[in-house]
Amino acid sequence: MEIAIMAGQLILGLSILVGLHELGHLLAAKAFGMRVEQYFIGFPPKIWSIKRGETEYGIGAIPLGGFVKISGMIDESLDTKSMQSEPKPWEFRSKPAGQRLIVMLGGIIVNVITGILIFVALTYKNGETYLATRDAQYGIVAYDLAKQIGLKTGDKIVKVNGKEIEDFSDIRSSEVFLGSDSYYTVERKGADGRVQQLDIDIPNDFIDKLSDKKNAGQFIEPIQPFRVGEVVPGMPAEKAGLKKGDVIVAVNGKPTRFYHEFQEAVKAKTKKTITLTVKRANTPQPVTLRSAVNDKGQIGFGAESLLKKTHVDYTFGQALVKGTEQAFGVVYDNIKGFGKIFRGDVSASKALSGPIGIAQNLFGGVWMWDRFWFVTGLLSMALAFMNALPIPALDGGHSTLLLYEIVSGRKPSDRFLEGAQRVGMVILLGLMAFAIFNDVFKAVF
């Protein structure tokens, strides 16, 4: 079921974005009097189509893209027969370079607008809920990766790159991991009880380790008191009678005030039965789990943090500004991420994901509409950025050649355009094959 939900979200999200992207090309082309022969969501074989006027609208069986076929344009179909005749007034090639450029940028522009609208709507609807750094009063839990760079459990991170931070999540922001020469300023209590400040450098290639599958979730988190949230049916916690709202204060008599202490105590008892001491209605009572802790050190409940959270609601004007900043932040992060790859700070195999990786890591196996739209907005901006790259066969490649034509006054030959399209298709197919193979390899190994 989880696989079906992940696949369903990916297909729906991509279908919306691809449909809007190609619609941007179609509307721009028709606005300038160009003939649009086909508008398809998905690649052949064809599942369904209908013809309205001069255009065939349809759905393809492979839901990982789409296309618009404009008369007189050398595109991914590589249909060059029509290019051998004299240009017709309604063809792409007969229009001024400026109009052709707008047509090529139409899909990118629509994806940018879509991404901004999604982020603005989510910000206006939900506001923002976050853990303020001042409310992470117990400091951090430092897992293995954090310990490798010199952090310790109990440290309080007060600055990032010399700047005080309001939101605890900024500790794990793209500015930290995609930037260069980043560092934390922490407060640490010494053996004598005195608090000292010191800087902890973050290696430039640290994101390479962080993106490794085996290190997922193993960096830092706030030290947090907790209570039992949703209890999973059929798991040891539910069978033992653990209830939502219970506060676990000990495991086999060992006090566990904080969630990381509870996790460590339970993982030490993998495949064994344990007895919890819980506070229910302020009354301590034992709960014995007669089913063993599973191999992952889990007993089957979600933890609710008792740390105070800060919530902010935004007016529409504020949401418009903040949502736009978030949308373009995706593009900025993509640029910084590619910079990391080109500098060799992170390997492409860990940083790049194809459709399988996107479905697993972003959408997840539970359908939550807010998360679906957030990921769709993120993908819309990422799709706009990727399409803007000056690679032949992408919108950015076509636009680069059109800009050359506008500046130089010389139009590249049809033979050159055809060759560039072929090279671009090979590059894109190679990248897609790499991404899919990489997803499978990471999922298996």
C-alpha positions as CSV (number, residue, x, y, z in Angstrom):
1,M,0.0,0.0,0.0
2,E,2.8,2.4,0.8
3,I,4.4,1.8,-2.6
4,A,1.0,2.5,-4.3
5,I,0.6,5.8,-2.3
6,M,4.2,6.9,-3.1
7,A,3.7,6.1,-6.8
8,G,0.2,7.8,-6.8
9,Q,1.6,11.0,-5.4
10,L,4.5,11.1,-7.7
11,I,2.4,10.5,-10.8
12,L,-0.3,13.1,-9.8
13,G,2.4,15.7,-8.9
14,L,4.4,15.2,-12.1
15,S,1.2,15.2,-14.2
16,I,0.1,18.5,-12.7
17,L,3.5,20.1,-13.2
18,V,4.1,18.7,-16.7
19,G,0.6,19.6,-17.8
20,L,1.0,23.2,-16.7
21,H,4.5,23.4,-18.1
22,E,3.4,22.3,-21.6
23,L,0.3,24.5,-21.3
24,G,2.7,27.4,-21.0
25,H,4.3,26.5,-24.3
26,L,0.9,25.9,-25.9
27,L,-0.7,29.2,-24.8
28,A,2.3,31.3,-25.9
29,A,2.5,29.5,-29.3
30,K,-1.2,30.0,-30.0
31,A,-1.0,33.7,-28.8
32,F,1.5,34.3,-31.6
33,G,-0.5,32.4,-34.2
34,M,1.6,29.2,-34.3
35,R,-0.1,25.9,-35.1
36,V,0.1,23.4,-32.2
37,E,-0.3,19.9,-33.5
38,Q,-0.2,17.9,-30.2
39,Y,-0.4,18.5,-26.5
40,F,0.3,15.4,-24.4
41,I,0.8,14.6,-20.7
42,G,2.9,11.5,-20.6
43,F,5.0,9.8,-23.3
44,P,3.7,7.3,-25.9
45,P,2.1,4.8,-26.3
46,K,-1.0,6.8,-26.4
47,I,-3.8,5.9,-23.9
48,W,-6.4,8.5,-24.9
49,S,-6.7,11.6,-27.1
50,I,-9.2,14.0,-28.5
51,K,-8.9,16.5,-31.3
52,R,-10.1,20.1,-30.9
53,G,-9.5,22.4,-33.8
54,E,-5.9,21.9,-35.1
55,T,-4.6,20.4,-31.8
56,E,-4.7,16.8,-30.6
57,Y,-4.9,16.6,-26.8
58,G,-4.0,13.3,-25.1
59,I,-2.5,11.2,-22.3
60,G,0.5,8.9,-22.8
61,A,1.2,5.7,-20.9
62,I,4.6,6.7,-19.5
63,P,3.8,9.4,-16.8
64,L,7.3,10.9,-16.5
65,G,7.0,13.9,-18.8
66,G,5.0,15.3,-21.7
67,F,5.3,17.4,-24.8
68,V,3.8,20.0,-27.1
69,K,4.4,19.6,-30.9
70,I,4.5,23.0,-32.6
71,S,4.5,23.1,-36.4
72,G,7.9,24.0,-37.9
73,M,10.0,23.4,-34.8
74,I,12.8,20.8,-34.4
75,D,11.9,19.1,-31.1
76,E,12.3,15.8,-29.4
77,S,10.3,14.0,-32.1
78,L,13.1,14.8,-34.6
79,D,10.5,15.1,-37.3
80,T,12.5,17.0,-40.0
81,K,10.5,16.2,-43.1
82,S,8.3,19.2,-42.7
83,M,11.4,21.4,-42.4
84,Q,12.3,20.6,-46.1
85,S,9.5,22.8,-47.5
86,E,9.2,26.5,-47.5
87,P,8.2,28.0,-44.1
88,K,4.5,28.5,-43.6
89,P,3.1,31.6,-41.8
90,W,1.8,29.6,-38.9
91,E,5.0,27.7,-38.3
92,F,7.4,28.3,-35.4
93,R,10.4,28.8,-37.7
94,S,8.7,31.7,-39.5
95,K,8.1,33.8,-36.4
96,P,10.4,36.5,-35.1
97,A,13.1,35.2,-32.7
98,G,11.7,37.2,-29.8
99,Q,8.3,35.5,-30.1
100,R,10.0,32.1,-30.4
101,L,12.0,32.9,-27.2
102,I,8.8,33.7,-25.3
103,V,7.3,30.4,-26.5
104,M,10.3,28.5,-25.2
105,L,10.3,30.2,-21.9
106,G,6.5,29.8,-21.5
107,G,6.8,26.4,-19.6
108,I,9.5,27.7,-17.3
109,I,7.5,30.8,-16.5
110,V,4.4,28.8,-15.7
111,N,6.3,26.4,-13.4
112,V,7.8,29.4,-11.5
113,I,4.3,31.0,-11.1
114,T,2.9,27.6,-10.0
115,G,5.7,27.1,-7.4
116,I,5.2,30.6,-6.0
117,L,1.4,30.2,-5.7
118,I,1.7,26.9,-3.9
119,F,4.2,28.2,-1.4
120,V,2.2,31.4,-0.8
121,A,-1.0,29.4,-0.3
122,L,0.5,27.0,2.1
123,T,2.1,29.9,4.1
124,Y,-1.1,31.8,4.2
125,K,-3.2,28.7,5.2
126,N,-0.9,27.1,7.8
127,G,1.3,30.0,9.0
128,E,4.6,28.7,10.5
129,T,5.2,26.5,13.5
130,Y,8.7,26.1,14.7
131,L,11.0,25.4,17.7
132,A,12.6,28.6,18.7
133,T,16.3,28.2,19.5
134,R,15.7,29.7,23.0
135,D,13.2,26.9,23.7
136,A,15.6,24.1,22.9
137,Q,16.6,24.7,26.5
138,Y,18.3,21.3,27.1
139,G,20.7,21.5,24.1
140,I,21.2,18.9,21.4
141,V,21.5,15.2,21.0
142,A,24.8,14.6,19.1
143,Y,24.7,11.4,17.0
144,D,27.8,9.8,15.4
145,L,28.1,12.3,12.5
146,A,27.8,15.3,14.9
147,K,30.4,13.7,17.2
148,Q,32.8,13.4,14.2
149,I,32.9,17.2,13.8
150,G,33.3,17.8,17.5
151,L,29.7,18.3,18.8
152,K,28.6,16.8,22.1
153,T,25.2,15.9,23.5
154,G,24.2,18.8,25.8
155,D,25.8,21.5,23.6
156,K,23.6,24.5,22.8
157,I,24.1,25.9,19.3
158,V,23.6,29.6,19.6
159,K,25.0,30.9,16.3
160,V,25.4,29.7,12.7
161,N,28.3,31.3,10.7
162,G,28.5,34.0,13.4
163,K,24.8,34.9,13.2
164,E,22.3,34.3,16.0
165,I,19.4,32.0,14.9
166,E,15.8,32.2,15.9
167,D,14.5,28.9,14.4
168,F,16.2,25.7,15.6
169,S,15.8,24.2,12.1
170,D,18.2,26.8,10.7
171,I,21.0,24.7,12.3
172,R,20.3,22.1,9.5
173,S,19.6,24.6,6.7
174,S,21.0,24.7,3.2
175,E,23.0,27.7,4.2
176,V,25.0,25.4,6.5
177,F,25.4,22.3,4.4
178,L,25.5,23.8,0.9
179,G,27.7,26.8,1.8
180,S,31.4,26.9,2.3
181,D,33.5,27.2,5.5
182,S,30.4,27.0,7.7
183,Y,30.7,26.7,11.5
184,Y,28.6,26.5,14.6
185,T,29.1,28.6,17.8
186,V,28.1,26.4,20.8
187,E,27.8,26.9,24.5
188,R,29.3,23.9,26.4
189,K,29.4,23.3,30.1
190,G,32.8,22.2,31.3
191,A,33.6,19.7,34.1
192,D,33.8,22.7,36.5
193,G,30.3,23.8,35.7
194,R,31.4,26.9,33.7
195,V,29.9,27.6,30.3
196,Q,32.3,28.3,27.5
197,Q,31.7,29.3,23.9
198,L,33.6,27.6,21.1
199,D,33.4,27.3,17.3
200,I,32.8,24.0,15.6
201,D,33.8,23.9,11.9
202,I,31.7,22.0,9.4
203,P,33.7,20.4,6.6
204,N,32.8,21.5,3.1
205,D,32.2,17.8,2.1
206,F,30.1,17.1,5.2
207,I,26.8,17.0,3.1
208,D,28.3,14.0,1.3
209,K,28.3,12.0,4.5
210,L,24.9,13.4,5.6
211,S,23.3,12.3,2.3
212,D,24.4,8.8,2.8
213,K,21.4,6.5,3.3
214,K,23.0,4.8,6.3
215,N,23.3,8.1,8.1
216,A,19.6,9.2,7.6
217,G,18.5,11.1,10.7
218,Q,21.7,10.6,12.5
219,F,23.1,14.1,12.9
220,I,21.5,16.2,15.6
221,E,18.1,16.9,17.2
222,P,17.0,18.8,20.2
223,I,17.0,17.1,23.6
224,Q,13.3,16.8,24.3
225,P,11.0,15.6,27.1
226,F,8.1,13.6,25.4
227,R,4.9,11.7,25.8
228,V,3.3,8.9,23.9
229,G,1.6,10.0,20.6
230,E,-0.2,7.7,18.2
231,V,0.1,4.0,19.1
232,V,0.6,1.7,16.2
233,P,-2.0,-1.2,16.1
234,G,-0.5,-4.7,16.4
235,M,2.8,-3.5,17.8
236,P,4.2,-4.4,21.3
237,A,3.2,-1.0,22.8
238,E,-0.5,-1.4,21.8
239,K,-0.6,-5.0,23.0
240,A,0.7,-4.0,26.4
241,G,-1.9,-1.2,26.8
242,L,0.3,1.9,26.3
243,K,-2.0,4.8,25.6
244,K,-1.7,8.2,23.9
245,G,-0.7,10.8,26.4
246,D,1.2,8.4,28.7
247,V,4.5,9.8,29.9
248,I,7.3,7.2,30.0
249,V,9.6,7.9,33.0
250,A,11.7,4.7,33.1
251,V,12.7,1.6,31.2
252,N,13.3,-1.5,33.4
253,G,13.7,1.0,36.3
254,K,16.2,3.2,34.5
255,P,15.0,6.8,34.4
256,T,14.3,8.2,30.8
257,R,13.3,11.8,31.0
258,F,14.2,12.6,27.4
259,Y,13.3,10.8,24.2
260,H,16.9,10.0,23.2
261,E,17.4,8.3,26.6
262,F,14.3,6.2,26.0
263,Q,15.6,5.3,22.5
264,E,19.0,4.2,23.8
265,A,17.4,2.1,26.6
266,V,15.0,0.4,24.2
267,K,17.6,-0.3,21.5
268,A,19.7,-2.0,24.2
269,K,16.9,-4.5,24.7
270,T,16.3,-5.5,21.1
271,K,14.5,-8.8,20.9
272,K,13.9,-8.8,24.6
273,T,10.8,-7.9,26.7
274,I,10.9,-4.8,28.8
275,T,8.9,-3.1,31.6
276,L,8.0,0.6,31.3
277,T,7.1,2.9,34.1
278,V,4.6,5.4,32.8
279,K,2.7,8.4,34.3
280,R,-1.0,8.2,33.5
281,A,-3.2,10.9,35.0
282,N,-0.1,11.8,37.1
283,T,-0.1,8.3,38.6
284,P,3.1,6.1,38.0
285,Q,2.3,2.5,36.9
286,P,4.2,-0.3,35.3
287,V,3.5,-1.4,31.7
288,T,5.1,-4.7,30.7
289,L,5.7,-5.4,27.0
290,R,5.4,-9.1,26.6
291,S,6.1,-8.9,22.8
292,A,9.8,-8.4,22.2
293,V,11.3,-5.1,20.9
294,N,11.8,-5.4,17.2
295,D,15.1,-5.5,15.3
296,K,15.0,-1.7,14.8
297,G,14.6,-1.1,18.5
298,Q,11.0,0.0,18.2
299,I,7.9,-0.8,20.2
300,G,5.3,1.0,18.1
301,F,4.3,4.6,19.0
302,G,5.0,8.1,17.8
303,A,6.6,10.5,20.3
304,E,5.1,14.0,20.9
305,S,7.7,16.5,22.0
306,L,6.9,18.5,25.1
307,L,9.1,21.4,24.1
308,K,7.3,24.7,23.5
309,K,6.6,25.5,19.9
310,T,6.2,29.0,18.4
311,H,3.4,29.6,15.9
312,V,3.1,32.6,13.6
313,D,0.1,33.4,11.3
314,Y,0.7,35.6,8.2
315,T,-1.5,38.1,6.4
316,F,-1.8,37.6,2.7
317,G,0.8,40.3,2.0
318,Q,3.3,38.7,4.4
319,A,2.5,35.2,2.9
320,L,3.1,36.6,-0.5
321,V,6.6,37.8,0.4
322,K,7.6,34.7,2.5
323,G,6.1,32.2,0.0
324,T,8.0,33.9,-2.9
325,E,11.2,33.8,-0.8
326,Q,10.7,30.1,-0.1
327,A,10.0,29.3,-3.8
328,F,13.2,31.0,-5.1
329,G,15.1,29.5,-2.2
330,V,14.6,26.2,-3.9
331,V,16.3,27.5,-7.0
332,Y,19.1,29.0,-5.0
333,D,19.6,25.7,-3.2
334,N,19.8,23.8,-6.5
335,I,22.4,26.2,-7.7
336,K,24.5,25.7,-4.6
337,G,24.0,22.0,-4.7
338,F,25.3,21.7,-8.3
339,G,28.2,23.9,-7.2
340,K,29.0,21.3,-4.5
341,I,28.9,18.5,-7.1
342,F,31.2,20.3,-9.5
343,R,33.7,21.2,-6.8
344,G,33.7,17.5,-5.7
345,D,32.4,18.2,-2.2
346,V,29.5,15.8,-2.8
347,S,29.2,12.8,-5.1
348,A,26.5,12.9,-7.8
349,S,25.4,9.4,-6.9
350,K,24.4,10.6,-3.4
351,A,23.0,14.0,-4.4
352,L,20.9,13.2,-7.4
353,S,17.6,11.3,-7.3
354,G,15.3,10.0,-10.0
355,P,11.5,9.2,-9.8
356,I,12.0,6.4,-7.3
357,G,14.1,8.5,-4.9
358,I,11.6,11.4,-5.1
359,A,8.7,9.2,-4.3
360,Q,10.4,7.6,-1.3
361,N,12.3,10.5,0.2
362,L,9.9,13.4,-0.5
363,F,6.4,12.2,-0.9
364,G,6.5,9.2,1.5
365,G,4.1,6.3,2.0
366,V,1.3,8.3,3.8
367,W,-0.9,10.7,1.8
368,M,-0.9,14.1,3.5
369,W,-2.2,16.9,1.3
370,D,-0.1,19.7,2.9
371,R,3.1,17.6,2.3
372,F,1.9,16.7,-1.2
373,W,1.5,20.3,-2.2
374,F,4.7,21.4,-0.5
375,V,6.7,18.7,-2.5
376,T,4.8,19.6,-5.7
377,G,5.7,23.3,-5.2
378,L,9.3,22.3,-4.6
379,L,9.4,20.1,-7.7
380,S,7.8,22.9,-9.7
381,M,10.7,25.3,-8.9
382,A,13.2,22.5,-9.4
383,L,11.6,21.7,-12.8
384,A,11.8,25.3,-13.8
385,F,15.5,25.4,-12.8
386,M,16.4,22.2,-14.6
387,N,14.6,23.2,-17.8
388,A,16.4,26.6,-17.8
389,L,19.8,24.8,-18.0
390,P,21.5,25.5,-21.4
391,I,21.4,21.9,-22.5
392,P,20.3,21.1,-26.0
393,A,16.7,19.6,-26.1
394,L,15.8,21.5,-22.9
395,D,14.0,24.8,-23.0
396,G,17.2,26.5,-21.8
397,G,19.1,25.0,-24.7
398,H,16.6,26.3,-27.2
399,S,16.5,29.7,-25.5
400,T,20.3,30.0,-25.6
401,L,20.3,29.5,-29.3
402,L,17.5,32.0,-29.8
403,L,19.4,34.6,-27.7
404,Y,22.4,34.0,-29.9
405,E,20.2,34.6,-32.9
406,I,18.8,37.8,-31.4
407,V,22.2,39.2,-30.5
408,S,24.2,38.1,-33.6
409,G,21.4,38.4,-36.2
410,R,22.3,35.0,-37.6
411,K,20.0,32.0,-37.3
412,P,21.7,28.6,-36.8
413,S,21.1,26.2,-39.6
414,D,18.4,23.5,-39.4
415,R,21.1,20.9,-39.7
416,F,22.9,22.4,-36.6
417,L,19.6,22.6,-34.7
418,E,18.9,18.9,-35.5
419,G,22.3,17.8,-34.4
420,A,22.1,19.8,-31.2
421,Q,18.7,18.2,-30.5
422,R,20.1,14.7,-31.0
423,V,23.0,15.4,-28.6
424,G,20.7,16.9,-26.1
425,M,18.4,13.8,-26.2
426,V,21.4,11.5,-25.6
427,I,22.5,13.6,-22.6
428,L,19.0,13.6,-21.1
429,L,18.4,9.9,-21.7
430,G,21.8,9.2,-20.1
431,L,21.0,11.4,-17.1
432,M,17.6,9.7,-16.7
433,A,19.1,6.2,-16.9
434,F,21.8,7.2,-14.4
435,A,19.1,8.6,-12.0
436,I,16.9,5.6,-12.2
437,F,19.8,3.1,-11.8
438,N,21.1,5.2,-8.9
439,D,17.7,5.1,-7.2
440,V,17.5,1.3,-7.6
441,F,21.1,0.9,-6.3
442,K,20.5,3.0,-3.2
443,A,17.2,1.2,-2.5
444,V,18.9,-2.2,-2.7
445,F,22.2,-1.4,-1.1
